[in-house]
């Protein structure tokens, strides 16, 4: 009969498994069982543990070591096919034996070298088998597989916790630090006990209990009712245990208490003893029977002879998280079970009696003997029957699918690294977009970092003083804003390195700055209790690799202008292409930039600037007074609001001002004398107000009769999409601009006049003045179609589209 596939079943994928146990291990192995189950519907590469130098020498005469050495020498194939969908890789590399090293940093550096060797041999096998978009499943291998997520770049990385490894000194030495880190950076953690799932959840919220599979066929076959020969003479209830008798796991005290307090019970122990059990006084108690080791196939016969099965487990770090497979074996035969109460045993609570003390063992065994029934036996058997590898792997598939589904939805948190500082006088595209996106995300706007040089030069400024306490490494750097869901993150001071020439030293020191910024961002996310976020670099190309090792759900580069300043070009000509290439999504505020960057990153889109139209519309309020800086300027007033800089075509404005001597040209905003010709400033009908706060923008624009954008028409300006365009229109003002960007007309239609020749520009101003009180609502309506609300939604659509494409690419 053809097997029915579960709806959450994952099929047709390529899965790579690394872990603690090689394929040729001669004991039971969860990892091997999982590999076999995976391979029923997927291709699986099971990677044996690589050989290290000390093991290679100590066990040099063992057949499996000899085989590995032959593979390393190239005398045997590293990849062996087990069946149609399952291959085993024996690595053809040798790792350094480094666990003895006490210095953590040195151990981590050498471990990374080992990881690279290990990854190289895995990558070769992946290529040989034609695997792609792999799922990486790591079975408790916290050292050798620590860096495999970064090195193999799987679509999903899974850490499987089946034992609390840190209870063992070997793993505890370096694992106390490294295992939590590995759990945290894995996409998913799965565990075979609730205790271990909760342990993993401390470091990674995507941690799941997936149960334990068991091979119960041996315990469900018909074995008859006959007792084993060495139990024939026992009279009275038989209380039994099967398994290794190890003093680190089992309580001699509980067993002694049972035997002494109920001499009418037979305490039967089946399994090999360690030294402490061999030397214990249990051997002197007449109703305690040590029957020794038995062949595996005989174990069910002994269990069948027990009236009650026990697991008198000690509670310690070795045992507390373990899933006791023997409980399933007991229950599969319908037997009543009394076991020590632990977190891992909670899944059995409806079908087992859980004891918290040795006294409780006596009480609960008596209760188990009294309450046993056909119905209870049937319920126990049905419960155990559900603990199969098929069901355990189904839960692993479910966890993977949840991750895929989560990736297809936008995360809740958004980190924005901007070029402008949040409290700059003029409103910036970066911060405006941050405020609008805060309606949809929890947004953290990372303020452009202050350098040590900035600190010295700006030491007494209010801008620096308000940040001073947040520079400390002990600070979380977070400043609340008046906008809901928007916070500002201040980073610690970073080195001043921009003066250095482009080259190795600059890039090396830049890594330090990026590390400082990344560390502060991670601290912010940790405070939020999340590791899933979107990262948007809003034109701060100076720090191209801030997100290295941070693993955001999406990385976005938001390009706002062509690179024109010498300061930016010095290192930006190298840095910006890095950001463009390594981002998942690139959005540009000009078509020319989008076309340029699309050659580097195909997932590049044109997303024009917009305006805070609500703010601009305040200019239409009857009660708003014209700003004091221009109140006395005679009409008609031709106005410009913003930075007065190199992009302005001063020669054009001079000629137009001379052609229209009765018109008064106001330029409101900060200016640099180095860019402004003396002849321009000397014109009697040109006024420079100096810096005006953005909050006063509506009052300034209210005094304009016509607004202008007189930018130079050159290669640089052709990529500019100025915010002021829609701010002017939102204030209801007619606009005349040079034809500096050919793409603007598609957004403004006939509502804006574009002229490059001085005479035509002057005529357009005269016509605009004549109709300044007409078509006001049409201009406002046009602006309202180009707001940050619209741009934020368009950006979110691109985000969602990119996430879905990533999901499709991953299978």
C-alpha positions in Angstrom: 0.0 0.0 0.0 1.4 3.4 -1.0 2.4 5.6 2.0 0.2 8.7 2.6 2.3 11.8 2.9 1.5 14.2 5.8 0.6 17.7 4.7 3.7 19.1 6.5 6.0 16.4 5.0 9.1 17.9 3.4 10.1 16.1 0.2 12.6 16.4 -2.6 15.1 18.4 -0.5 18.9 18.0 0.0 19.8 17.5 3.7 23.3 17.4 5.2 23.7 15.9 8.6 26.7 16.4 10.9 27.0 15.1 14.5 28.7 13.2 17.2 28.3 9.6 16.0 29.8 8.1 12.8 27.6 5.9 10.6 29.6 2.8 11.6 28.9 3.3 15.3 27.9 0.0 17.0 25.3 1.4 19.4 21.9 2.9 18.8 21.9 6.3 17.3 19.1 8.9 17.2 20.9 10.7 14.4 21.1 7.6 12.2 17.5 6.9 12.7 16.6 10.4 11.8 18.8 10.2 8.7 17.0 7.0 7.6 13.6 8.7 8.0 14.7 11.9 6.2 16.0 9.7 3.3 12.6 8.2 2.6 11.6 11.4 0.8 14.8 13.5 0.5 18.4 13.1 -0.5 20.6 12.9 2.6 24.4 13.2 3.1 25.4 11.8 6.5 28.8 13.2 7.5 31.0 11.0 9.7 32.9 12.7 12.5 36.3 13.8 11.1 39.5 12.3 12.3 41.6 14.4 14.7 45.3 13.9 15.3 45.2 12.5 18.8 42.5 9.9 17.9 44.5 9.1 14.8 47.5 8.1 16.9 45.8 6.6 20.0 43.5 4.3 17.9 45.8 3.8 15.0 45.3 0.0 14.9 41.4 0.1 14.9 39.9 -0.8 11.5 37.7 2.3 11.3 40.8 4.6 11.9 42.8 2.7 9.3 39.9 3.2 6.9 39.7 6.9 7.5 43.5 7.2 6.9 43.1 5.5 3.6 40.4 8.0 2.6 42.6 10.9 3.7 45.5 9.5 1.5 43.1 9.3 -1.4 43.2 5.5 -1.6 39.4 5.1 -0.9 36.4 7.1 -1.9 35.2 9.6 0.7 31.5 9.3 -0.3 29.7 5.9 0.0 26.1 5.3 -1.1 24.1 3.4 1.4 20.9 3.3 -0.6 19.0 5.3 -3.3 18.7 8.5 -1.3 21.4 8.2 1.4 25.1 8.8 1.2 27.8 8.7 3.9 30.8 11.1 3.7 33.9 10.2 5.6 35.9 13.4 5.6 39.2 13.3 3.8 40.7 15.9 6.3 42.4 15.7 9.6 41.5 18.1 12.4 43.8 19.5 15.1 43.2 18.2 18.6 42.5 21.4 20.5 40.1 20.8 23.4 43.0 20.7 25.9 43.7 24.4 25.2 42.6 26.5 28.1 42.6 29.9 26.5 39.1 30.4 25.0 40.1 32.9 22.3 42.9 30.7 21.0 40.6 27.6 21.1 38.0 29.5 19.1 40.6 30.7 16.5 41.9 27.1 16.0 38.4 25.7 16.0 37.5 28.0 13.1 40.5 26.6 11.2 39.1 23.1 11.9 35.7 24.2 10.8 37.0 25.5 7.5 38.8 22.2 6.8 35.6 20.3 7.7 33.5 22.5 5.5 35.8 22.1 2.5 35.4 18.4 2.4 31.6 18.7 2.9 31.4 21.3 0.1 33.3 18.9 -2.2 30.8 16.1 -1.5 27.8 18.5 -2.0 29.2 19.5 -5.4 29.9 15.8 -6.3 26.3 14.8 -5.4 24.7 17.9 -7.0 23.1 19.0 -3.7 21.7 22.6 -3.6 19.8 24.8 -1.1 20.7 22.4 1.6 19.1 21.9 5.0 21.9 21.5 7.6 21.1 19.2 10.6 23.6 19.3 13.4 23.3 16.6 16.0 24.9 18.2 19.1 28.2 18.9 17.3 28.9 22.2 19.0 32.6 22.5 18.1 33.3 21.0 14.7 30.1 22.3 13.2 30.1 25.7 15.0 30.8 27.7 11.8 29.1 25.5 9.2 26.1 27.8 8.9 28.3 30.6 7.6 30.6 28.3 5.6 28.0 26.1 3.9 25.3 28.8 3.8 22.3 26.4 4.2 18.8 27.6 3.6 18.0 26.3 7.1 20.4 25.4 9.9 19.0 23.1 12.6 20.7 22.3 16.0 19.5 19.0 17.5 19.8 18.7 21.3 19.4 15.1 22.5 21.7 15.2 25.6 22.8 17.9 28.0 26.4 17.8 26.9 27.6 20.4 29.2 27.3 18.0 32.2 30.4 16.3 30.8 33.7 18.0 31.5 35.0 17.6 28.0 32.1 19.6 26.5 31.7 21.9 29.4 35.2 23.4 29.1 34.5 25.4 26.0 30.9 24.5 25.3 29.6 26.5 28.2 30.2 29.6 26.0 29.9 28.1 22.5 26.8 25.9 22.7 24.5 28.8 23.7 26.1 30.8 20.9 25.5 28.0 18.4 21.9 27.5 19.6 21.3 31.3 19.2 22.5 31.6 15.7 20.9 28.4 14.4 17.6 29.0 12.5 15.9 26.3 14.4 16.6 24.2 17.5 14.9 20.8 18.0 15.2 18.7 21.1 14.1 15.2 22.1 13.0 16.2 25.6 11.0 19.1 27.0 13.8 20.0 29.3 16.3 20.4 26.5 13.8 22.3 24.4 13.3 24.7 27.3 17.1 24.9 27.6 17.5 25.8 24.0 14.6 28.3 24.2 16.7 30.4 26.6 18.9 31.3 23.6 16.7 30.8 20.6 12.9 31.3 20.7 12.6 29.0 17.6 13.2 25.9 19.7 10.8 22.9 19.5 10.2 19.7 21.3 10.1 16.9 18.7 9.9 13.9 20.9 11.9 10.7 20.6 11.5 7.9 18.1 11.9 4.4 19.3 12.2 1.0 17.5 9.5 -0.8 19.4 9.0 -3.8 17.1 11.0 -6.0 19.5 8.6 -5.1 22.3 5.3 -5.4 20.4 5.8 -8.9 19.0 4.0 -11.9 20.6 6.5 -13.5 23.2 4.0 -15.7 25.1 3.6 -15.7 28.9 6.5 -17.9 30.0 8.9 -16.4 32.6 12.7 -16.6 32.0 14.4 -19.5 33.8 16.2 -17.3 36.3 12.9 -15.8 37.5 10.8 -19.0 37.9 11.2 -19.3 41.7 10.2 -15.7 42.5 7.0 -15.4 44.5 5.1 -12.1 45.0 5.1 -8.9 42.9 8.1 -8.4 40.6 9.4 -4.9 40.4 11.9 -4.7 37.5 14.4 -2.5 35.7 16.3 -3.2 32.5 19.3 -1.3 31.3 22.8 -0.3 32.3 23.2 -0.1 36.1 25.3 3.1 36.3 25.6 5.0 39.6 25.8 8.3 37.8 22.3 7.8 36.4 20.5 5.4 38.9 19.8 5.9 42.6 21.2 3.0 44.7 19.4 4.6 47.7 15.9 4.3 46.1 16.5 0.7 45.2 17.7 -0.1 48.7 14.7 1.7 50.2 12.3 -0.3 48.1 13.8 -3.6 49.0 14.1 -3.0 52.7 10.7 -1.5 53.2 8.9 -4.1 51.0 10.6 -7.4 51.6 7.6 -9.1 49.9 8.5 -7.5 46.6 11.1 -8.9 44.3 13.5 -6.2 43.0 14.9 -7.5 39.7 17.7 -5.6 37.9 18.7 -6.7 34.4 21.8 -5.2 32.9 25.6 -4.7 33.4 26.8 -3.1 36.6 29.4 -0.4 37.1 31.9 -0.5 40.0 29.7 1.2 42.5 26.8 -1.1 41.8 29.1 -4.1 42.0 30.4 -3.0 45.4 27.0 -1.8 46.8 25.2 -3.4 49.8 22.3 -4.2 47.4 24.0 -7.5 46.8 23.4 -8.4 50.5 19.6 -7.8 50.4 17.8 -11.1 49.8 14.9 -9.7 47.7 17.2 -7.8 45.2 18.2 -9.9 42.2 21.0 -9.0 39.8 20.4 -11.0 36.6 23.3 -9.5 34.6 23.4 -8.6 30.9 21.0 -10.3 28.5 20.9 -10.5 24.7 18.8 -7.7 23.2 16.2 -10.1 21.8 15.6 -11.5 25.3 14.9 -8.2 27.0 11.1 -8.2 26.2 10.8 -11.6 27.9 12.1 -10.1 31.1 10.0 -7.0 30.9 6.9 -9.1 30.3 7.6 -10.9 33.6 7.6 -7.7 35.6 4.5 -6.6 37.4 5.7 -3.0 37.6 8.6 -1.4 35.7 10.8 1.2 37.4 13.3 3.8 36.4 14.9 4.9 39.7 16.8 7.7 38.1 19.0 10.2 39.9 18.2 13.9 39.2 21.4 15.6 38.1 22.7 17.4 35.1 23.5 14.2 33.3 20.0 12.8 33.6 17.6 15.7 34.0 17.3 16.4 30.3 17.5 12.9 28.9 14.6 11.2 27.2 14.4 7.7 28.7 13.8 5.4 25.8 13.2 2.5 28.1 9.9 4.1 29.3 8.5 3.7 25.8 9.7 0.1 25.8 8.0 -0.6 29.1 4.8 1.1 28.0 4.8 -0.7 24.6 4.3 -3.9 26.5 1.5 -2.3 28.5 3.4 -2.4 31.8 2.7 0.1 34.7 5.7 2.3 35.2 7.0 4.2 38.2 9.8 6.7 37.5 11.6 9.6 39.0 9.9 12.9 38.3 11.9 15.1 35.9 11.0 17.7 33.3 11.8 15.2 30.6 9.3 12.7 32.1 6.4 15.3 32.0 5.4 14.0 28.6 4.7 10.6 30.2 2.7 12.0 33.1 -0.7 10.6 32.0 0.6 7.0 31.6 3.3 6.8 34.3 3.5 7.3 38.1 6.1 10.0 38.8 7.9 9.9 42.2 9.6 12.8 43.8 11.2 10.8 46.6 12.2 7.3 47.6 9.1 7.2 49.9 6.9 8.1 47.0 8.3 5.1 45.1 6.8 2.7 47.7 3.4 4.4 47.6 3.2 4.7 43.8 4.3 1.1 43.1 1.6 -0.1 45.5 -0.9 2.1 43.7 0.3 0.8 40.3 -0.2 -2.8 41.4 -3.7 -2.0 42.6 -4.9 0.1 39.6 -3.5 -2.0 36.8 -6.2 -3.0 34.3 -6.8 -4.1 30.7 -7.9 -0.6 29.8 -4.8 1.0 31.3 -2.5 -1.5 29.5 -4.2 -0.7 26.2 -3.9 3.0 26.7 -0.2 2.7 27.5 0.5 0.6 24.4 -1.3 3.1 22.2 0.6 6.0 23.7 4.0 4.3 23.2 3.0 3.4 19.6 3.0 7.0 18.7 6.6 7.5 19.6 8.0 6.6 16.2 10.8 8.1 14.2 8.3 8.9 11.6 6.4 11.1 14.1 9.5 12.6 15.5 10.7 13.6 12.0 7.3 14.9 11.2 7.6 17.3 14.1 11.1 18.3 12.8 9.5 19.0 9.4 6.8 21.0 11.1 9.4 23.2 12.7 11.2 23.7 9.4 7.9 24.6 7.7 7.1 27.1 10.4 10.5 28.8 9.7 9.7 28.9 6.0 6.3 30.4 6.7 7.8 32.9 9.1 10.4 34.0 6.6 7.6 34.7 4.1 6.1 37.3 6.5 7.7 40.6 7.3 9.5 40.7 10.7 8.2 42.9 13.4 11.5 44.8 13.9 13.3 47.2 11.5 16.8 48.6 11.9 17.6 51.7 9.9 21.2 53.0 9.6 20.9 56.5 8.3 23.4 59.1 7.1 21.6 62.1 8.6 21.3 62.4 12.4 17.8 62.2 13.7 17.9 65.7 15.2 19.4 67.5 12.2 17.7 70.9 11.5 16.4 69.8 8.0 14.2 66.8 7.7 15.8 64.0 5.8 14.5 61.3 3.6 16.0 58.6 5.9 14.3 59.9 9.1 11.0 60.7 7.4 10.8 57.2 6.0 11.7 55.8 9.5 8.8 57.8 11.0 6.4 56.4 8.4 7.6 52.8 8.7 7.0 53.0 12.4 3.3 52.7 11.6 4.1 49.1 10.5 7.2 48.0 12.4 9.1 48.6 15.6 11.7 50.9 14.1 15.2 51.5 15.5 16.9 54.4 13.7 20.6 54.0 14.2 22.0 57.5 14.4 25.0 58.2 12.2 27.9 57.4 14.6 30.0 60.1 16.1 33.8 59.6 15.7 36.4 60.6 18.3 37.2 63.6 16.0 33.5 64.6 16.1 33.6 64.4 19.8 36.5 66.8 20.1 35.1 69.3 17.5 31.5 69.2 18.7 32.2 68.7 22.4 30.1 71.7 23.6 27.2 71.4 21.2 23.7 70.5 22.4 23.7 67.7 19.8 26.6 66.0 21.3 25.7 66.7 24.9 22.4 64.9 24.6 24.2 61.8 23.3 27.1 61.8 25.7 25.6 59.3 28.3 24.7 56.9 25.5 28.3 56.6 24.2 29.1 54.4 27.1 29.4 50.7 26.4 27.2 50.0 29.4 24.3 52.0 27.9 21.8 50.3 25.6 21.9 53.5 23.5 18.2 53.8 23.0 16.4 57.1 23.0 12.6 57.3 22.9 10.9 59.6 20.4 7.5 61.2 20.2 6.6 58.9 17.4 5.0 55.6 18.5 7.2 52.6 17.7 10.2 54.7 16.7 13.3 54.8 18.8 16.8 56.1 18.1 19.9 54.1 18.8 23.1 56.0 19.6 26.3 53.9 19.1 29.5 54.3 21.1 32.2 56.5 19.6 34.1 55.0 16.7 37.6 55.6 15.5 38.3 58.5 13.2 39.7 56.9 10.1 38.3 58.8 7.1 41.6 60.7 6.7 43.4 57.5 5.8 44.0 56.6 2.1 41.9 53.8 0.6 43.5 50.5 1.2 44.2 47.6 3.5 44.7 49.6 6.7 41.5 51.7 6.2 39.4 48.6 5.5 40.9 46.8 8.5 40.1 49.7 10.9 36.6 50.1 9.3 35.9 46.5 10.4 36.4 47.8 14.0 33.9 50.6 13.5 31.4 48.2 11.9 31.8 45.8 14.8 31.1 48.6 17.4 27.9 49.5 15.5 26.8 45.9 15.0 27.4 45.2 18.7 25.1 48.0 19.7 22.4 46.9 17.3 22.6 43.3 18.6 22.3 44.7 22.2 19.2 46.6 21.1 17.6 43.4 19.5 18.5 41.3 22.5 16.7 43.9 24.7 13.7 43.4 22.4 13.9 39.6 22.7 14.2 39.0 19.0 16.7 37.9 16.4 14.5 38.4 13.4 14.6 41.8 11.8 15.0 43.7 8.6 18.1 45.9 8.1 17.8 49.0 6.0 21.0 51.0 5.2 19.6 54.4 4.2 22.4 55.9 2.2 25.1 55.3 4.9 27.4 53.5 2.5 30.4 54.4 4.8 29.7 51.3 6.8 29.0 48.6 4.1 29.3 45.5 6.2 27.6 46.3 9.5 25.4 43.2 9.1 28.2 40.7 8.7 27.2 37.7 11.0 24.1 39.5 12.1 21.8 37.4 9.8 18.8 39.8 9.2 15.8 38.4 7.4 16.4 41.1 4.7 19.1 43.6 3.9 18.1 46.7 2.0 20.2 49.5 0.6 18.3 52.8 0.1 20.2 55.0 -2.3 19.2 58.7 -2.3 21.7 60.6 -4.3 24.6 60.2 -6.7 28.0 60.5 -5.0 29.2 64.0 -5.6 31.1 65.2 -2.5 34.8 64.5 -2.4 34.4 63.4 1.2 32.0 60.7 0.2 33.9 59.7 -2.9 37.1 59.1 -1.1 36.1 55.7 0.2 32.5 55.6 -1.0 33.5 54.6 -4.5 34.6 51.3 -3.0 32.1 51.0 -0.2 28.8 51.7 -2.0 29.2 48.9 -4.6 29.8 46.5 -1.7 26.5 47.5 -0.1 24.7 47.3 -3.5 26.1 43.9 -4.3 25.5 42.3 -0.9 22.0 43.6 -0.2 18.9 41.5 -0.9 17.0 44.5 -2.2 18.2 47.9 -3.5 15.8 50.9 -3.9 16.9 54.1 -5.5 15.2 57.5 -5.4 16.2 58.1 -9.1 15.7 56.0 -12.2 19.3 56.7 -13.4 20.7 55.3 -10.1 18.4 52.3 -10.3 19.5 51.5 -13.9 23.2 51.9 -12.8 22.8 49.6 -9.7 20.7 47.0 -11.5 23.8 46.0 -13.4 25.4 45.0 -10.0 22.3 43.8 -8.3 19.3 42.7 -10.4 16.9 43.1 -7.5 17.0 46.9 -7.8 14.0 49.2 -8.0 13.2 52.9 -8.5 11.3 54.3 -5.5 11.0 58.1 -5.7 11.2 60.4 -2.7 8.0 61.8 -1.2 7.0 64.6 1.2 5.4 65.1 4.6 2.4 66.6 2.9 0.6 66.9 6.3 3.3 69.3 7.5 3.4 71.2 4.2 -0.4 71.7 4.2 -0.1 73.8 7.3 0.9 76.6 4.9 -2.7 76.7 3.9 -4.1 77.4 7.4 -5.5 81.0 7.5 -4.1 81.6 11.0 -0.5 80.7 10.2 1.7 83.8 10.0 4.4 84.2 7.4 7.8 83.5 8.8 9.5 86.5 10.3 12.6 86.0 8.1 10.6 86.8 4.9 7.6 88.8 6.2 9.1 92.1 5.1 10.1 90.9 1.6 8.0 92.6 -1.1 5.8 90.5 -3.4 5.9 88.7 -5.7 8.2 86.4 -3.8 10.0 83.5 -5.6 11.1 81.1 -3.0 13.4 78.2 -2.4 13.5 76.2 0.8 16.4 73.8 1.6 20.2 73.6 1.5 21.7 76.3 -0.7 24.6 74.3 -2.3 26.6 73.4 -5.4 23.6 71.9 -7.2 21.9 75.2 -7.7 22.3 76.9 -11.1 23.4 80.3 -9.8 24.1 81.7 -13.2 20.5 80.9 -14.3 19.0 82.5 -11.2 21.1 85.6 -11.6 19.9 86.1 -15.2 16.3 85.5 -14.3 16.5 87.9 -11.3 17.9 90.5 -13.7 15.1 89.8 -16.2 12.5 90.2 -13.4 13.8 93.1 -11.3 10.4 93.6 -9.6 10.4 89.9 -8.4 12.1 89.0 -5.1 14.1 85.8 -4.9 14.2 84.2 -1.3 16.6 81.4 -0.5 15.7 80.0 2.9 18.2 77.5 4.3 21.8 77.0 5.3 24.4 78.0 2.8 28.1 77.7 2.1 29.8 80.8 0.8 32.3 78.6 -1.1 29.5 77.6 -3.5 27.7 81.0 -3.9 29.1 83.6 -6.4 29.6 87.1 -5.0 27.6 88.5 -7.9 24.6 86.3 -6.9 24.7 87.6 -3.3 25.0 91.2 -4.5 21.8 91.2 -6.5 19.3 93.6 -4.8 16.3 91.3 -5.3 18.0 88.1 -3.9 17.6 87.4 -0.2 19.4 84.7 1.9 17.7 84.0 5.2 20.2 81.4 6.6 19.2 78.3 8.4 15.5 77.8 9.2 14.2 74.9 11.3 12.1 72.4 9.4 9.3 72.9 11.8 9.0 76.5 10.4 8.9 75.3 6.8 5.1 75.9 6.3 5.4 79.5 7.5 8.3 80.1 5.1 6.6 78.6 2.1 3.4 80.4 2.9 5.2 83.6 2.0 6.1 82.3 -1.4 4.1 83.3 -4.5 6.0 80.7 -6.6 8.4 78.0 -5.5 11.4 77.1 -7.5 14.0 74.3 -7.8 16.7 75.8 -10.0 19.2 72.9 -10.0 21.9 72.5 -12.6 21.1 70.1 -15.5 24.0 67.7 -15.4 24.8 64.1 -14.8 24.7 64.5 -11.1 21.4 66.3 -10.8 19.7 63.9 -13.3 19.5 61.4 -10.3 18.0 63.8 -7.8 14.4 63.4 -6.7 14.0 66.4 -4.3 11.7 66.3 -1.3 10.9 69.9 -1.7 9.0 69.3 -4.9 6.0 67.7 -3.2 6.4 69.9 -0.1 5.8 73.0 -2.3 2.9 71.3 -4.0 1.5 70.1 -0.7 1.5 73.8 0.4 -0.6 74.6 -2.7 2.2 76.6 -4.4 2.9 76.7 -8.1 6.4 75.3 -9.0 8.9 76.1 -11.7 12.0 74.0 -12.0 14.8 73.3 -14.3 14.6 70.1 -16.3 17.4 68.5 -14.3 15.7 65.1 -13.8 13.7 63.9 -16.9 11.8 61.4 -14.7 10.0 64.1 -12.6 7.5 65.0 -15.2 5.8 61.6 -14.9 4.9 62.4 -11.3 3.9 66.0 -11.8 2.3 66.2 -15.2 1.4 69.7 -16.3 1.3 71.1 -12.7 5.0 71.9 -12.7 6.8 73.9 -15.4 10.3 72.7 -16.4 12.5 75.2 -18.2 16.3 75.4 -18.6 16.7 78.6 -20.6 16.6 81.9 -18.5 14.1 83.6 -20.7 11.7 80.7 -20.7 12.2 80.2 -16.9 11.3 83.9 -16.4 8.2 83.6 -18.5 7.2 80.5 -16.6 7.5 82.4 -13.3 5.3 85.2 -14.6 2.7 82.8 -15.7 2.8 80.9 -12.4 2.5 84.2 -10.5 -0.6 85.1 -12.5 -2.3 81.8 -11.6 -0.9 81.3 -8.1 -4.3 81.3 -6.5 -5.8 78.9 -9.1 -5.6 75.1 -9.1 -4.4 75.0 -5.4 -6.4 71.9 -4.6 -5.1 70.1 -7.7 -1.6 70.7 -6.5 -2.3 69.5 -3.0 -4.0 66.4 -4.5 -1.0 65.7 -6.6 1.3 66.0 -3.5 -1.1 63.7 -1.5 -0.4 60.9 -4.1 3.3 61.1 -3.3 3.5 61.0 0.4 5.7 58.9 2.7 2.6 56.8 3.4 2.6 55.7 -0.2 6.4 55.2 -0.4 6.4 53.1 2.8 3.7 50.9 1.5 5.5 50.5 -1.9 8.7 49.6 0.0 6.9 47.1 2.1 5.5 45.5 -1.1 9.1 45.2 -2.4 10.2 43.7 0.9 7.4 41.1 0.8 8.1 40.3 -2.8 11.8 39.8 -2.0 11.0 37.5 0.9 8.7 35.4 -1.2 11.4 35.2 -3.9 13.9 34.0 -1.3 11.4 31.4 -0.2 10.9 30.2 -3.7 14.7 30.0 -4.3 15.0 27.9 -1.2 12.6 25.3 -2.6 
